């Protein structure tokens, strides 16, 4: 999966070949085709930002500089010239330190193995909320490493808990583990209708410098300093699935991205600006390019910076040169390195039905078994069954190409009642 559609990414790679040298271009392609999810997301942001910049001005990718580092791009425009490094920040490291989703997956797996309905269970994990304050320690969950789940939590005590539920399924029960490093409670409630979780928001930052955003900026700040370049320098910070980039702080209680960026610019005064690229959703709960867009935020070392006009221009214009995202960044981390399918979607109108071309390919090739296809596309089965009941045959099929997406629509149209499979209609003789 990716943030932007793979068709758009390929178009961008073709266009980037005009100014990106063979070796780094080949490396971009290798990473985008690879299995490292973090590298894929990082590389697609770099390729997309470079492409957008190339449409606004002159781009020198990995330019030669007086110093020892290799910055990403030297951008030249009538409003100014700037040396920039592109970086991506995510919560992947924090997720690995606080594997709440892995714990939830393991719980659901065990419950299903033992024949329980997961909707009656709740998982609660405590965190170090008593210690949290601005300037204090990082938020963390009292949860063991993934390899220790079974020994620390899903042990003999947990299985006795399941046995007790079997014996008295109408009674509400709790199972708790409370040790120095593990504080987990699993609740069974026969009246509960949905599986649920509660845990401390461990991605909320409390230090301006001890967090993923500051560390990503700091690494690029050092590289820009080592470049020896004397002109305007800046960092393009891209959202790879970082909660702190998209939330507002509760003043006096915690921090947000603006605090980290300000701290970085104060500590690395050779860097003139930070341009943050974000994915904004329309909060409809739906995905796809019609529901997401890229926007930019700009932070300057000082208000009267010589970079102000150029950075203001980039903040307004760069997002307009980028394709709309297919996914929000957090959903781009997926083991399947392919674009998003329309499978499960469709449009029925009159005597026709639209459905995913890739879903049809999967079914007809045998890659998708019929049971999975029918489960994901129940409306398709109903519509074709209705056509057969009415004595209609297929009249035509048309492919609707979607150049900006990673699937196409195939539209099937049905005939009028066909005597081949329906009773002969009444006729009026002479």
Steps between C-alpha positions, in 0.01 A plus 500: 500500500614858452393856581470593132370269229765285334390624159570855612830393654609337174411814305702702750801268469489535120489879531775500765731312264555836328694638798580207734815309411485132409636359826272685745202448267569126497524508879162675521344229283666222700366637828150556362495141374649364822355348817628762745184697580684794658734537201203489263315783676817708539596455135158582358494829695848586367406417141170692520652811662785507247246475219291784642805722538605428142171650378556823693863572427841357418600185689853368549467161668783409741706806398871531556566715807819628666457279807486127571127427497270417209182711527194398300430801280608850403187687395521821297215743437478875425409547869821334615719190518487248783686183589253249643500157662183289494412276793201299618387445858268233639397335825637161394769502769247591768266228377778244534572617855128486586362203301136546599368398157712185500364418846144557380558280194635220719204524737250485212689206347485300825134581562403380154711187537301414813165576340416828675316796350752785521230769524452425870863579594686817594877551522634766737869587537627748755779749439728734695247786499584591863854596387407706196577872495666743261873433513438162663531143369342361184156345519516122501274202551559230757509225244758225440691434181307307238706186551402502868122535451416136567727462803403830662128522410353209308618244752323236710312771690355638176385154391331446838323831438368360169393176671305699759319688222403170338361378830296818564463695173244742648736636764730799447865418579843667510849365452787726611877489495677755723878480512776758481493509117155361418163644601231348284133428564278289273128528567222267390153656494216300335303825456781672304437531126844589362860406572670803654836625628613778732859614551714807556570709187872422484562718192432825690834682554603666826854603403588737217820311418442138609259392227490361146441838331797675660731204433404494129559875471824481697648241264424720199618813681842342550518399135412849383761649731766264363410601143699823530233676294476872586153577364147417618462153647188313606343165586190357334334292774246248367230316690565128494235429763593721795219590738680802648516668157121504481388581854475818704663517839312555824697803610675449828437126487679369189663609172439482127706522180535879512690469831746249353556702184559818702748320723681364196527838326626657824767234543603476132516861394676418176165359379265775377170316475298181540229422246264231632297294253180349641212286378165648592182291503149637457394297808239313298645169615563411136830457320606585147626815327163673512516491881868591560733780399853617575556826683814675622602693812801732509718600795782756469806555715390864524218705354735726296686202354623538139324167442156640588374574147629174350367287786162674491481425127587132556248469781223618267605345170681173572191308626316600181763322289464170686240232430228452758588209733335162469549422870580680821866430593429261789307273260786492250697248708393168360682182406330491160696725269220575259248775447155525646220301337135601462405151621182515706380816328263539210226701339165361385290708263218392272602185317871519580748447781854634551755303698872473557693386194772357725242303699370343179855420389569336834186288480545387139871427547433285806711727723184589695275215605127543431409499871726798572375681190135455600573604858661825384249570222156381616328767290649350184354156568157650572501711182601213269251265668225755448590533132477123457165486676374767261629303201770749405839420343823699489483752219836668532804576712697825509819593681507844663867587538609691813847633418550661843387193698633146533192322366246542221124452489346232282138570413272211403172583327203265483266437208123515488328171576663238277287208374808277530449489878149640551145407393390612157305824538146538371477615139219670314422319173350636179 
